[in-house]
């Protein structure tokens, strides 16, 4: 039988290729600012119930003197218990890992759900604690001794200890059996008015006995409270369909940061303005790159640079860069307040042209923003420009001002290809056997580009959705209607106008 050989038949290829998550490396400034403005939550934290579970488990583990392996076993068994409860009750959305739990239940496999290996509810050693680990430490409910869970800076309330005692005393010794699940129904992630809500609500809003005393809390606590206030006030001010839309409408655009009594006194609102505006530019780069990779993959399976030049220019207006910029929506009003140019610009334009417009609007934001808003928009790069940041676009704009929009777009193709190579090479890893692993979905060989798989076109998360969802579980928002509404509890705890 004929055999196709690439290289010597006695050797294996020395390069493995895997897809990277951030192929252009444009996301770092946004993600770093999100880390600063939303401490104690992540894009993977969705249920407040897990915060109280680990809070109780950490206190239990310290009292019992449990070591790291024992803590890990308890975490896995307790998480399986929440997954079983969720499946039995038919919760929507379900607890973490519930889909795997349901699948294994269908196979009659219950005993090995908490074990590592085939049939487990999670392939990760620490299960979903991996997602709540950092946020719980920041929140102050847990601290780590090596990897063993221990009490954090906030003492565990007696009510929460009693709430979890039956479960923890059981999973210290063995997994929960299927016929025992109904006894833990009160721990379901969708259960309301449980014993942990008041304490968790206090931590997320940095309040004790219903009031906030700044000196009693750390900087991260005050920042989390500030972000919660900004989100809640945005919901009060703007009738928007979602959390991010409300924040954009109230904070990124308009005059509320100078006219509203709450937002004008929250200096972190300016940082949020810069972050939300930079988020548009990051999203435009990610869409452009995803479309480029799709073009390579959907064609003959490969493309030359000339093919990519032709692709990006095909739906662009036949105008100069200067004419194109002059035709963009105004980015500020007569008083210098930001207008929603980034959203308005998508009407009536092709996807590629709209993305180019968003990038050019972003470069113009450099001149209109100041103070904390500009600092957050630029990212903390020590004053140095970064590849593909708004200052890079501003430079390319000036270089191509008198040339066609198509020439400008072709220059950005060169920039994206060069940056993707830099990012992939920066992430290159060599294993113990000398094999190299390259994290990229687009590869160049002999002047042609090949795509191994599609790129994600979605933007990076801002944690606003997660924060809003968890705040709803804490009774700070009501989402029973078409749009989120601030509750009386939030109005009181966050010092908001009624």
N, C-alpha and C positions, 0 to 999 in steps of 0.2 A: 504494500500500500504506500503511495507517495506520502512523504512527510515534509511539511514546511518547517524550516528551521530559521530562526532569527538569531544570528550569532552562532558560536560553536555549539554543536549538539550536546557537548558534555557540560555546558555551563547553563546556569539560570540567569534570567535578566536581573541586573543589579539595582533596578529602580522600581519601587512600588509607587503607584499614584493613588492618592485619596483626595476627595473633595475637601476644600477648606471652607470655613463658615464665613469668613470676612475677606473675600478675595482682593478687594482694593484697599483694605485697611483704613477706610474713611470713618469708621464707626467709633473709634476710640474716644474722641473728645466728648461725644454724646454719652457714651456709656460711663465714662469717668464722672461726668457731671450728674448723671442719674444716681450713681453711687453716693454722691455727696448729698443730694437733695431728697433721696428716699431711703434713709438708713433703716434697717430692720425689716425690709421687704425685698423681694426679688421678682424676676419675671416668672419664676416657678413656684412661688408661694401663693396658694389659692384659697386655703381654708384656715381660719383662725383656730379650729379645733386642734390642729397639729402643734401649734405653739403651746397650748395648754398641756397637751399630751407629753411633750418633751420637757416642759417645765416640771410636771409632776414626776416624770421618770427620772430626771436629774436629781431631784431631792430624794427620791426613793433609793436610787443607786448610791448616793453618798451615805445615807443612813445605813444601808446594808453593806457598804464597803465593796461594792461590785467592781471588778476590774474591766478592762476594755472588751475582752471577748464576751463576758457576761452582759455588759451593756448592749453590745451589738445584737446578741441573741434576744434580749428583751425588746429592743427597738423593732426588730423584724417581726417578732410574735405580736407585739401590740399593733403594728401597722397592718398586719394580716387581719387582726380582729376588726379594725375599723373598715377594712375592705370587705370582710364578710358581712358586717352589719349593713354596709351600703348596698351590697348585692341583694341581701335578703329583703331589705326595705324598698328596693327599687329606686334609690335616690337619683335625682337628676339635677345638677351634675353629680356624678358619683365620686367617692373618695379616691385618692391616689391608688393606682394599682388595681382598681376594682375590675377592670376589663380582663386582666390576667387571672384574677381570682375567679371570675365568672367562667372563664374558659376551662380552668382546671376543675372547677366544680362539675362542669358538664362531663368531664372525663372521670369523675369519681375520685379525683385526687385532692384530698384535703390535708392529709398528714404532713406532706412535704412542702406545703406552700411557703412556710417560713424558712425552709432549708435553702442553702446555696446550691445551685445546680439546676438541672432540668425540672420543670414543674414549679419553679419558684415564682412568687408574686412579683419579684424584682431581681434583675441580674446583678444589681450593685450590692456590694457587701453591706453597706449601711442603709440600703433601701432609700426611702424618701427623706430620711434624716439628712442625706447629702444636700437636699434642696433647702432645708430649714436650718441647717447647722449655723452658717454665718449670720443669717438674720436673727436667730434666737440668741446668739452670743451678743450681737449688737443691741438687741432689745433688753438684755440683762436678765433673761430668765434661765440661762444655762451658761456655764463656763466649762472648759475642758481641761482635764488632767491627762496629758498625752491625748488619747482619744476617748477616754472614759468620761461620761457625762457627770457633772457635778453642779451643785447649787450656784446660781448666778447671783448678781447683786440685789435682785428683788426677791425677798422671802416668798415662799409658796403660801398662798392663802389656805386656811384650813378647809374651806369649802371645796377647793380644787383637789386637795389631798383626799378628801372623802369621796369626791366624784370618781377618781381613778383608782382608789385603793383596791376594790375587788378585781379589776382587770390586772393591775400590776402584781398583786400577790399571786394571781394565777399564772401569768406568763413568766414569772420568775422561775417557775418549775416546769411548765409545759405549754404547748400551744392551746388556744381556745378550740374546743370541739364544736362541730356544727350544731349539735343540739343545745349548746350553751349560748349561741349567738344572740338569741332573743333577750337574754338577760342583760345585754349591753346595748340595747337599742337607744338608750338615752345619750350614748356617746356618738351617735350618727353625726356626720359632718354638717348635715342640714338641720339638726335640732336647734330650736330657738330657746331663748330664756334659760339656758343652762347655767350651772354654778360658776363657770369660768368667764362669762361674758363681762361682768362688771370689772373684774380685775384686768382683763385684756384691754377693755375699752380705756381704762385708766392709763395703761402703758402706751397705747397708740396715740392718745391725746395728751400725754404727760400731765395728768391730773391726779390729785388725791382728794377724796371726799368731795369731788365735784368741782374743784378749783385748781388753777395752775399757778404754782409759785416757781418762777424761773430758777431761782437759786437751788432748788431741790433736785434739779435734773441736769443731766450731762448735755453737752452740745448736740450730740446726735439725737437725743430725745427732743430738744427744742426745735431742731430742724425738721424732724418727723412731724411734730405738732404744726409747725409753720406750713409745711406742705399740705397737711390735712386741712388746715384752715383755708389755704388758697384754693384747694379743690372744692371744698364745701361752699366757699363764697362764689366760686365760678358757677357752680350749679344753681345757687340762688339768683345770680345775675343773668344767666343765659339759659334759655330754654333749648337745650341741645339734646341730640339723640344719644350721646354717649359721653363718657368721662373725658376723653381726649378732646372731643369737639367743644365741650364746655370750657376746658382750660384754654384751648386755642382762641376761642371767641372772646373770653374775658381777659386773658393775660397776654397772649401773643399780640393781639390786635386791639386797637381802640385806646381810649383814654382812661380806663378804669384804674390803672396803676397810679395815676395822679389825682383822680377825682373820687374814687371810692374810699370811704373811711377805713375799711379793713385792708384792702390791697395796697393802698398808699402807705400804710404803716408796716407792711411786711417787706423788708428789704430783699428777702429771698424770692419774692415775686419777680423782681427784675432779673434774677438769675434764671428763673423759669422762662421768662420772655426770651432771653438769649438762647436757652436750650431748645425751646419749641421751634424757634426760627431756624436754628442750625439743623434741626431734625429734618426739615424739608429738604435741605441740600443733600444730606446723607441719603434720604430716600430717593432723590433724583439720580444720584450716582448708582445706587443699587439697581434701580429700574433700567438705566441705560446699559449697565453691564449684563444684566440678565437678558435683555433683548439682544445684545451682541452675541452672547453665547447661544441663545436660541436660534439665531440666524445661522451660526456655524453648524449647529446640530441638525436643524431642519432642512438644510440644503443637501449637498452631496456628501455630507459628513465631514467636510473640511472646507476651508476657505483661505484665500490669500488676503494680504492686507488690502490689495486693490478691491477685492470683493467686499471687504468691510467698509472701505471708503464709499463704495457705490451704495451699499445698504443704508448707511447713516444719512446720506445726502438725498436719497430718493424722494422723501416726503417733506423736505424743507422748503420754506418760502425762498423765492429767488430775490433776496435782498442782501444788503451789506449788514455786517454786525451792527454798525452804528444805526442803520435804519430799523433793524430788529429791536434793538434796545429802546429806541425812541418810541416804538409802538407798544412797549410793555405797559401794563397797568401801573399807576402811581403806587409807590411803596409806602409813602407817608402822606398824611393829610396836611392841611395848611398850618397845623400846630406842631408838626413833626412827629405825630403819633403813627405807629405802624398801621398800614392797611393790609387787607388780606390778599395781596397780590399773588402769593404762591398758590392759592386755591383758585382765584379768578382766572389765572393764566391758562388753566387747562381746558377752558371752554373753547371749542372750535379749532383746536390744534391737534396735530398728530401726537402720539405718545412721545416720540423722540424730540420733537420741537418743544413740547411742553416741558420736558425734562431739562433741555438746554435753557429755556426761559427761567425755570426755577433756579438753576445754578447761577445765571447772570443776575437775577434779583438778589440772591444770597450775597454775591460779591458787592452789590450796592448797599446792602445792609451794613457793611463795614463802616460806611460814611455816616449813616443815620443813627446808629446805636452808640451809647456811651456808658461809662461806669460799669456797674456789675452786669448789665445786660450785654454789653459788648464783650466783656471778659468771658462770660459764659458762652457767648456765640463763637468766639475765636477758639476757646479751649485753652488750657494752661500749657502753652508750648514755649514759655520763656521768651515770648516776642518773636520767635522764629516761625517762618512759614512752614507748612507741611505740604507734602505732595497732595494735590487735588483738594486742598482746603479753599475757602472763599478767596484768600489772597492769591492762590494759584490761578483761580478763574479770573480774578481781576487783572492779573498779569497777561493772561491769554486774551482777555477782552481788549486790552490796550494794544497788544501786538497785532491783533486781527481787526481792529476797529474799521479800517477802510476796505477790508476784504470781504468776500462773500460769507454768508452764514455757513454754507457748505464747507468752506475752507476751515472755519473755526471748528466745526464738528469733526472734520477729519483730524485736526490737531488733537482733539480730545480722544479720538480712537487711539492715536499714538500714545497719549498719556496713560490711558487705561491699560493698554497692553504692556507698557513698560512698568507700570505700577504693579500689575498682577504678577509679573515676573519677580519684581523686588520682594513682594510679600511672600510669594511661594518659596523663594530662596532663603528668606529670613526664617521661615518655618521648617526648612529642610532638616530632617532627622536621620541619623545614621545609627543603626542598631548594632548589637554586639558582634554580629556576623558580617558587618561591613555593608549591609544593604541600606540603600538610601530610600527614604520615604518623602515624596513630594506632595504637599497638600495644595492641589489645584485641579480645577475641572476643565480648564482650557490649556492646551499644550501646543507649543510650536515645534515643528520639525521640518527642516529643509525649506523654510519659507512658507509653510502651510500651517494653519491652525486647526486643531482637532479638539472637539468637546466630548468628554466622557459621559457627562450628565448635565442636566439643567441646573441653572443657578436660581436660588430663591430671590424673588423680586420684592418681597415684603420688607418693610423698614424695621429697624431694631426697636425693641420695646422701651417704653418710658416708665414702666411700672405703675402708671396711672390707673390702668384697667384693673390690675391686681389690687392696688390700694383701695380703689372704689368698691370692688367686690368684697374685700375683707371688711371694709368699713360698713358695708351693708349688713354683713353677718353680725357685726357688733351693734347694730341698731342705730347707726349714724345716718344712714340713708334709707329711703324706701323706694324700691324699684317696681312696685306692684302695678304702676301705671305705665304710660308710654315712655316717660322720661324719669330719671332719678330726681328725688326730692329730698331736701335736707329735713331731718326729723327734729323734734323738740330737744331730744337728748344732745344732738350735735350742736344746736343753737346755744344750749347752756354750756356744754363742756368746751366748746371752741370759741366762746365769747363772740358770737355772731349776732347781727341785728335780727330781730324776730320777723 
